[in-house]
Amino acid sequence: MNVEYIGKNLRRQIKQKGKTIQEVALAAGISKVALSNILTGKSTPKSGTVIKLASCLNISIDTLLVIPVSLHAIRFRTAKVLSPREKASKEQILLDIPVWLGNYRQLENLLGKSSGLFLPDVKDLDEIEAAHLVRDIAQIKAEAPLCDLVGLVSQLGIKLWLHDFKMKRIFGLSVGIPDGGPAIIVNDNPDISIERKIFTIAHELGHLLFHLASYIAPLEHLEENDEEETQANIFAGELLLPAAGLKKQWEQYKGIAFIDRVLAIKHLYKVSYKTVLYGLIRDGLYKGTSSQLYIDFSQGYRDKYGHDLKNHYEPSEGQSFVAKIDMEPLQKWDLLSTEYQGLVRDAYRNGYISITKAAEMLSLDLSAMRKLQASWEYEADE
């Protein structure tokens, strides 16, 4: 059993779970001193102790034995100073990503489905032009909704992972080519809206197109570059809700109430209501200021539907594209990423991996994996 990294892994898990050393020691049936010695590497735990520690933290034994793999090309920036618990979660994400990417490559190789890289060259284009180029590649009309953003990302050779970060203040990140990317990892925390997750995918795609030179080894706290963030936001806004589409739909829905026009377009294009409001200002379809538009929408929604936006109209000059609370929200079915799971399923059904390995790749316990495997048996033979 590899025990070299147990102390560091255990310390990170304790922080991430918000537990104290005393609580974990008591649950594992060992003394606080014995646990402290394990955490500092002064002593090596017996296999039985490792099992107990993993059990009381509700994690797999492999999580305590994982060997860190260094990432060299990743964009994981935040404008926020993280708490110790959030830092532990961030450290865990940086461990999870190389494992997932390694599994992805292994599955592609087993199935002979290795995808090529098709990122377009946008060095001579602005954000709007780049968004139109990407739409052209996907053969999506200038005014049409981008119904399958996940499929578009895959078409460009980008791996996508919806993964719960166990925190809410970081929405996503992306990985460059040297580390097995390009890849986009989106925080799938249930408290983050589907609208935010969709925008995050488009935003990180913007970074992959425009800012690959800024992908570096992860630091403890690397602040966002405002200019790059703005560029990625503008790209994402035009990709998801192009000016031509907004103008067409705004005219088409002109006979209904202002609030309902916004919400109808929001659902058609699968964006936040704030993305629609931003577009109205961007395209000159609203004669007032952006701050007034957000206030008018908030008040209009309250008057029409009997409840407000809980003061989350967030007046701005257009840099906040997604609402903290999205009215008439999208559902989980509006964003599904299943390519990786499909590779696991195919590898298992073709006999390339065992059910235990499939469970490990999908982060499922064996019982849940057997239920999933049983559901596959309902499918007709291919």
C-alpha positions in Angstrom: 0.0 0.0 0.0 1.4 3.4 -1.0 1.3 5.6 2.1 3.6 8.4 1.2 0.8 10.9 0.6 -1.8 9.8 3.1 -1.0 12.6 5.6 -1.5 15.4 3.0 -4.5 13.8 1.5 -6.1 13.2 4.8 -5.4 16.8 6.0 -7.1 18.1 2.8 -10.1 15.9 3.3 -10.5 16.9 6.9 -10.5 20.6 5.9 -12.9 20.0 3.0 -15.4 18.2 5.2 -15.2 20.9 7.8 -14.2 18.5 10.6 -11.7 18.8 13.4 -8.8 16.5 14.1 -10.5 15.5 17.4 -13.7 14.5 15.6 -12.0 12.4 13.0 -9.7 10.7 15.6 -12.7 9.8 17.7 -14.7 8.4 14.8 -11.7 6.4 13.6 -11.0 5.0 17.1 -7.5 6.4 17.5 -6.0 9.1 19.6 -5.6 12.7 18.6 -1.9 12.3 18.9 -1.8 9.3 16.7 -3.9 11.1 14.0 -1.6 14.2 14.2 1.4 11.9 13.7 -0.2 10.5 10.5 -1.0 14.0 9.3 2.6 15.1 9.7 4.1 12.0 8.3 5.7 10.9 11.5 3.9 7.6 11.5 2.5 5.2 8.9 -1.1 4.1 9.6 -2.0 0.4 9.4 -4.4 -0.7 6.6 -7.2 -1.1 9.1 -6.7 2.5 10.3 -6.8 3.8 6.7 -10.1 2.0 6.1 -11.6 3.5 9.2 -10.4 7.0 8.3 -11.8 6.7 4.8 -15.1 5.4 6.2 -15.6 8.2 8.8 -14.9 10.8 6.1 -17.2 9.0 3.6 -14.5 8.8 0.9 -12.9 5.9 -0.9 -9.5 4.5 0.2 -8.1 5.5 -3.1 -8.8 9.2 -2.2 -6.3 8.9 0.6 -3.7 7.0 -1.4 -3.8 9.2 -4.6 -0.4 10.4 -5.9 -0.5 14.1 -6.9 0.0 14.7 -10.6 1.3 18.2 -11.5 -0.6 20.3 -13.9 1.3 22.7 -16.1 -1.3 24.4 -18.3 -4.5 25.3 -16.4 -6.6 28.4 -16.0 -8.0 28.4 -12.5 -8.3 32.0 -11.5 -10.6 33.7 -9.0 -11.2 37.3 -7.8 -12.0 35.9 -4.4 -9.8 35.0 -1.5 -10.7 31.5 -0.5 -11.4 30.1 2.9 -9.3 27.2 4.2 -12.1 24.8 3.4 -12.4 26.2 -0.1 -8.7 26.0 -0.6 -8.8 22.3 0.4 -11.6 21.8 -2.2 -9.5 23.6 -4.8 -6.6 21.3 -4.0 -8.8 18.3 -4.4 -10.1 19.5 -7.8 -6.5 19.8 -9.0 -6.0 16.1 -8.0 -9.2 14.9 -9.5 -8.6 16.5 -12.9 -5.5 14.5 -14.0 -7.2 11.3 -12.9 -10.3 12.1 -15.0 -8.1 13.2 -18.0 -6.1 10.0 -17.7 -9.3 7.9 -17.6 -10.6 9.8 -20.6 -7.5 9.1 -22.7 -7.5 5.4 -21.6 -11.1 5.0 -22.7 -10.5 6.7 -26.0 -7.5 4.5 -26.7 -9.3 1.3 -25.8 -12.2 2.2 -28.1 -10.2 3.7 -30.9 -12.1 7.0 -30.5 -9.3 9.5 -29.9 -10.6 12.9 -30.9 -8.6 15.4 -32.8 -8.2 19.1 -31.9 -10.2 21.5 -34.0 -9.8 24.8 -32.2 -10.1 27.6 -34.8 -7.4 30.3 -35.2 -8.9 33.5 -33.9 -5.8 35.6 -33.5 -6.9 38.2 -36.1 -10.6 38.3 -34.9 -12.4 40.2 -32.2 -14.7 38.5 -29.8 -17.9 38.9 -31.9 -16.2 37.6 -35.1 -14.8 34.6 -33.2 -18.2 33.8 -31.9 -19.6 33.9 -35.4 -16.7 31.7 -36.7 -17.5 29.0 -34.0 -21.2 29.1 -35.0 -20.2 28.7 -38.6 -18.1 25.7 -37.8 -21.1 24.1 -36.1 -23.3 25.1 -39.0 -25.6 27.2 -36.8 -27.3 30.1 -38.4 -26.4 33.6 -37.2 -29.8 34.1 -35.5 -30.5 30.5 -34.3 -30.3 29.2 -30.7 -27.3 27.2 -29.9 -29.2 24.1 -28.7 -26.3 21.8 -28.2 -23.4 23.7 -26.6 -22.0 20.4 -25.2 -22.0 18.9 -28.7 -20.2 22.0 -30.1 -17.5 21.8 -27.5 -17.0 18.1 -28.3 -16.9 18.9 -32.1 -14.0 21.3 -31.3 -12.1 18.4 -29.6 -12.6 19.8 -26.1 -13.3 17.4 -23.2 -16.1 18.5 -20.9 -16.6 17.5 -17.2 -19.5 18.6 -15.0 -18.0 18.0 -11.6 -19.2 19.2 -8.2 -16.4 21.4 -6.7 -18.0 21.2 -3.2 -18.0 25.0 -3.1 -20.1 27.6 -4.9 -17.7 30.6 -5.4 -15.7 29.2 -8.4 -17.7 28.3 -11.4 -15.3 26.5 -13.7 -11.8 26.3 -15.2 -10.1 25.0 -18.3 -7.0 22.9 -19.1 -4.6 23.4 -21.9 -3.2 20.9 -24.4 0.1 20.0 -22.5 -2.0 18.5 -19.7 -4.2 16.3 -21.9 -6.7 19.0 -22.8 -8.1 21.1 -24.1 -10.7 20.5 -21.4 -13.4 22.5 -19.6 -14.4 21.6 -16.1 -17.6 23.1 -14.8 -18.7 23.3 -11.2 -21.8 21.1 -11.1 -22.7 22.1 -7.5 -26.5 21.8 -7.3 -26.7 25.4 -5.8 -25.3 26.9 -9.0 -27.8 27.6 -11.7 -27.9 25.8 -15.0 -27.7 29.2 -16.7 -24.4 29.9 -14.9 -23.0 26.5 -15.9 -23.9 27.0 -19.6 -22.4 30.5 -19.6 -19.3 29.1 -17.9 -18.8 26.6 -20.7 -19.0 29.3 -23.3 -16.8 31.6 -21.2 -14.0 29.0 -20.8 -14.2 28.3 -24.5 -13.4 31.9 -25.0 -10.3 31.6 -22.8 -9.2 28.5 -24.8 -9.5 30.4 -28.0 -8.0 33.7 -27.0 -5.8 33.1 -24.0 -3.9 29.8 -24.2 -0.6 31.7 -23.5 -2.0 32.5 -20.0 -2.4 28.8 -19.0 0.2 28.1 -16.4 0.9 25.8 -13.4 -1.7 26.5 -10.7 -0.9 28.9 -7.9 -2.6 29.2 -4.6 -4.3 32.4 -5.6 -4.0 33.9 -9.1 -6.3 36.8 -9.7 -8.4 37.2 -12.7 -7.2 39.4 -15.6 -10.1 41.9 -16.1 -9.3 42.4 -19.8 -9.3 38.7 -20.5 -12.4 38.1 -18.4 -14.3 40.8 -20.4 -13.1 39.4 -23.7 -14.3 35.9 -22.7 -17.6 37.3 -21.5 -18.3 39.2 -24.7 -17.4 36.1 -26.7 -19.7 33.9 -24.6 -22.6 36.4 -24.8 -22.5 36.6 -28.6 -22.0 32.8 -29.0 -25.1 32.0 -26.8 -27.3 35.0 -27.7 -26.2 36.6 -31.0 -27.3 40.1 -31.8 -29.1 38.9 -35.0 -31.1 36.3 -33.0 -32.0 38.7 -30.2 -33.2 41.4 -32.7 -35.3 38.8 -34.6 -37.0 37.3 -31.5 -37.4 40.7 -29.8 -39.4 41.8 -32.9 -41.3 38.5 -33.0 -42.5 38.8 -29.4 -43.3 42.5 -29.6 -47.0 41.8 -28.8 -46.5 40.4 -25.3 -45.4 42.1 -22.1 -41.8 43.2 -21.7 -41.1 40.7 -18.9 -42.5 37.8 -20.9 -40.5 38.8 -23.9 -37.3 38.6 -21.9 -38.2 35.2 -20.3 -39.3 33.7 -23.7 -35.9 34.6 -25.2 -34.1 33.4 -22.1 -35.6 29.9 -22.5 -35.3 29.8 -26.2 -31.5 30.5 -26.1 -30.9 28.8 -22.7 -29.3 31.8 -21.0 -29.8 33.9 -17.9 -32.3 36.7 -18.0 -29.3 39.0 -17.4 -27.7 37.8 -20.6 -30.9 38.9 -22.4 -30.9 42.3 -20.6 -27.3 42.8 -21.5 -28.1 42.0 -25.1 -30.9 44.6 -25.2 -28.4 47.3 -24.1 -25.6 45.9 -26.4 -27.8 46.0 -29.4 -29.6 49.3 -28.7 -33.0 47.7 -28.2 -33.6 49.5 -24.9 -33.5 53.3 -24.7 -32.5 53.6 -21.0 -29.4 52.9 -19.1 -28.4 49.3 -18.1 -28.9 50.1 -14.4 -32.4 51.3 -15.1 -33.2 48.3 -17.3 -32.3 45.9 -14.5 -34.4 47.8 -12.0 -37.4 48.0 -14.5 -37.2 44.2 -15.1 -37.1 43.5 -11.3 -40.0 45.7 -10.6 -41.9 44.5 -13.6 -41.4 40.9 -12.6 -42.7 41.6 -9.1 -45.8 43.4 -10.4 -46.7 40.7 -12.9 -45.8 37.5 -10.9 -46.2 38.7 -7.3 -42.6 38.2 -6.1 -39.4 40.0 -6.8 -35.8 39.1 -7.6 -34.8 39.5 -4.0 -32.7 42.6 -4.8 -30.6 40.6 -7.3 -31.3 42.9 -10.2 -27.5 43.8 -9.8 -27.3 47.0 -11.8 -24.1 47.1 -13.9 -22.8 48.3 -17.2 -23.0 44.9 -18.8 -20.1 42.8 -17.3 -22.4 40.6 -15.1 -24.0 38.3 -17.6 -25.7 35.8 -15.2 -28.0 36.4 -12.3 -27.4 35.0 -8.9 -31.0 34.0 -8.8 -32.5 33.3 -12.2 -36.3 33.6 -12.5 -38.1 30.8 -14.3 -34.9 28.8 -14.2 -33.7 26.1 -16.6 -33.6 22.5 -15.4 -30.8 19.9 -15.2 -32.1 18.4 -18.5 -31.1 21.6 -20.2 -27.4 20.8 -19.6 -26.3 17.1 -19.9 -22.7 16.0 -20.6 -22.6 12.3 -21.2 -19.7 11.6 -23.6 -17.4 10.4 -20.9 -20.1 8.2 -19.3 -20.8 6.8 -22.8 -17.1 5.9 -23.2 -17.2 4.0 -19.9 -20.4 2.2 -20.9 -18.9 1.1 -24.2 -15.6 0.0 -22.7 -17.4 -2.1 -20.1 -19.9 -3.6 -22.6 -17.0 -4.5 -24.9 -15.1 -6.2 -22.1 -12.2 -3.8 -22.0 -12.8 -2.8 -18.3 -14.4 -4.6 -15.3 -17.4 -3.4 -13.5 -15.1 -2.4 -10.6 -13.0 -0.2 -12.9 -16.2 1.3 -14.4 -17.4 2.2 -10.9 -14.0 3.8 -10.2 -14.1 5.9 -13.4 -17.6 7.1 -12.6 -16.9 7.7 -8.9 -19.7 5.3 -8.0 -19.8 2.7 -5.3 -20.2 -0.9 -6.5 -23.9 -1.1 -5.6 -24.8 2.1 -7.6 -22.6 0.8 -10.5 -24.5 -2.5 -10.6 -27.8 -0.6 -10.8 -26.5 1.5 -13.7 -25.2 -1.6 -15.4 -28.6 -3.3 -15.0 -30.2 -0.3 -16.7 -27.9 -0.7 -19.7 -29.3 -4.2 -20.2 -32.7 -2.7 -21.2 -31.1 -1.3 -24.3 -31.6 -3.1 -27.6 -28.6 -4.9 -29.0 -26.5 -2.7 -31.3 
